[in-house]
Amino acid sequence: MPDLQQIVFIIVLIVAIYLITKRFRTIKQNILLGKPEERKGNRRERLRNMLLIAFGQKKMFKKPLPAFLHLLVYVGFVIINIEVLEFVIDGVLGTHRVFANYLGGLYPILMNVFEFLAVGVLFSCLIFLIRRNLLKLDRFHKPEMSSWPKLDANIILITEIVLMLAILNMNAADQISQQRGVENYNQTGHLYFSGLLIPFMEGFNTSTIIAIERGSWWFHIVGILSFAVYVTYSKHLHIFLAFPNTYYADLDPKGKIDAMDSVTNEVKIMLGLPGDPAPASDPIERFGAKDITDLSWKSIMDSYSCTECGRCTEECPANQTGKKLSPRKIMMDVRDRADEIGANRNGKNPDDGKSLLGDYITNEEINACTTCNACVEACPIMINPMKIIIEMRRYVAMEESGSPAEWNSMFQNIETSFSPWKFPPTDRFKWSKNLSNK
C-alpha cells in the first residue's frame, strides 16, 4: 500500500502535468489566433534546420563564449533530466535510486557525469548572472528589458543554480547514509563533486543526514516540476518551442518579401490576366496587420519562441543609431497582445478597443525599419520580426494612408513613373548620352 510520501508525490506530479498541459493548450489557442499559412513543404530542409539550429545551436556560435556557456546549461539540463526520471519513478513506486539496482557499476559513472554537468550548469549560470547584473551588457538593459523581463531572467538563473546545489547536497547526504549502513540506501560508489561536501556534514547525526537527503530530494523534484510550469509563462518557453519554430521557419531567401495575394489577384484581373475573382459574399480582407488576428500563426509562434536574448536588437542598424525600433520589443509586444486577447476573449472576436498597432507598437517604431534582415539573420532560432513590421506598415499605408509624406511621394512616383524618382520612364537613360565613347 502506498505510503504518505508516495501519495503526496503522485498528487504533486498530477497537478504539475495538469498545469503544464493547460498552459500549452492556451498557448496553442493563442498561436492559432493568427491567419493560416502553409509551412509544410521541403521536410528534409526543415528537419535539417531543426537539428542544426534548435538542437545543435549552430547560430549561437557566432558569439563563442556565451554559446559555450549556453551549451553547458543546455546539455546539462537535458542529461540531468535522466536523473529526474529516476526521481519520478522513485516517487511513484516508493523506491530509492531504482536505477542503481539495474545499472550496477555503470551507475556511479553516470552519476559522476551528471554531477560534472550540474557543476557546469551552476558555473555557467553564475557567469550569466554576472554578465547581466554586474557587467551590464547593453543588450540586456534596453528599455523593454525593465521590470518583469529583467526579473524573469534572474529568477531562471538563480533557480537553476539552487536546483543544481540541491542535487549535490542530496548526493552528499546520500553517500553519508550509505557509509553508515542506513536501510534502503544502496551502495552507489563515490561521487566526486558531492563528495567535496561530505566533510561539512559528517558531524551531523544520522536522522539529520536523512532529513537533509530527503529534504533535498523533495526540494529538487518539486523545484523541477515548478520550474517546468513556470517556464511556460517565461521567455524560457523557447526550451520547447525552438524545435517547432525552426522546423516551420521560412525557407525562402531572406531578401524576399512576400506579395499580398489579394492585391496581386486584383492587379491580374485589372490587366486581363487569369485571376481568382472572390465571391461577392466574401468579407473584404484587411490589408496588412493591425492586430494579432491579422498576422500569420507562424508570426505568433515566433513571439512565443523568443528568447529575449537581444541579438536582433543589437544588430539592428536603426536601433544602433538611436531609433526607437527594437525587434526584440516587437516580438515581446506580439506575445503580450496574444496573451491578452486569449485571456480576455478566449480567442473569439477580440474587440477590447485596443490593437497591437497603436497600443503596443507605434508608427515611429515600424517606420524606422530598413528591412535589412539583420534581425532575422541574428536570431538563434530563426524568428522573423521583419515580417510583422512589414505587415503593419502595409496596414498603415493601405488602410490609413498614414505613411510619412516622403514615402507617399515615392509611392506615387512608383505608380506613375515606375521608379522612386519623379521623371518619366522615357528619360531614364538620358544620363548615358553624356558619356564619352571609349
Stockholm file with secondary structure:
# STOCKHOLM 1.0

chainA/1-438         MPDLQQIVFIIVLIVAIYLITKRFRTIKQNILLGKPEERKGNRRERLRNMLLIAFGQKKMFKKPLPAFLHLLVYVGFVIINIEVLEFVIDGVLGTHRVFANYLGGLYPILMNVFEFLAVGVLFSCLIFLIRRNLLKLDRFHKPEMSSWPKLDANIILITEIVLMLAILNMNAADQISQQRGVENYNQTGHLYFSGLLIPFMEGFNTSTIIAIERGSWWFHIVGILSFAVYVTYSKHLHIFLAFPNTYYADLDPKGKIDAMDSVTNEVKIMLGLPGDPAPASDPIERFGAKDITDLSWKSIMDSYSCTECGRCTEECPANQTGKKLSPRKIMMDVRDRADEIGANRNGKNPDDGKSLLGDYITNEEINACTTCNACVEACPIMINPMKIIIEMRRYVAMEESGSPAEWNSMFQNIETSFSPWKFPPTDRFKWSKNLSNK
#=GR chainA/1-438 SS CCCHHHHHHHHHHHHHHHHHHHHHHHHHHHHTTSBCCCCCSCHHHHHHHIIIIIISCGGGGGSHHHHHHHHHHHHHHHHHHHHHHHHHHHHHHTCSSTTHHHHTTHHHHHHHHHHHHHHHHHHHHHHHHHHHHTSCCGGGSSGGGSSHHHHHHHHHHHHHHHHHHHHHHHHHHHHHHHHTTCTTCCCCCCCHHHHTTHHHHTTSCHHHHHHHHHHHHHHHHHHHHHHHHHHTTSGGGHHHHHHHHHHTSCCSCTTCCCCCHHHHHHHHHHTTCCCCCCCTTSCCCCSSCSSGGGSBHHHHHHHHHCCCCCHHHHHCHHHHTTCSCCHHHHHHHHHHHHHHHHHHHTTSSCCSSCCHHHHTBCHHHHHTCCCCCHHHHHCTTCCCHHHHHHHHHHHHHHHSCCSCHHHHHHHHHHHHHSSSSSSCGGGTTGGGGGSCCC
#=GC SS_cons         CCCHHHHHHHHHHHHHHHHHHHHHHHHHHHHTTSBCCCCCSCHHHHHHHIIIIIISCGGGGGSHHHHHHHHHHHHHHHHHHHHHHHHHHHHHHTCSSTTHHHHTTHHHHHHHHHHHHHHHHHHHHHHHHHHHHTSCCGGGSSGGGSSHHHHHHHHHHHHHHHHHHHHHHHHHHHHHHHHTTCTTCCCCCCCHHHHTTHHHHTTSCHHHHHHHHHHHHHHHHHHHHHHHHHHTTSGGGHHHHHHHHHHTSCCSCTTCCCCCHHHHHHHHHHTTCCCCCCCTTSCCCCSSCSSGGGSBHHHHHHHHHCCCCCHHHHHCHHHHTTCSCCHHHHHHHHHHHHHHHHHHHTTSSCCSSCCHHHHTBCHHHHHTCCCCCHHHHHCTTCCCHHHHHHHHHHHHHHHSCCSCHHHHHHHHHHHHHSSSSSSCGGGTTGGGGGSCCC
//
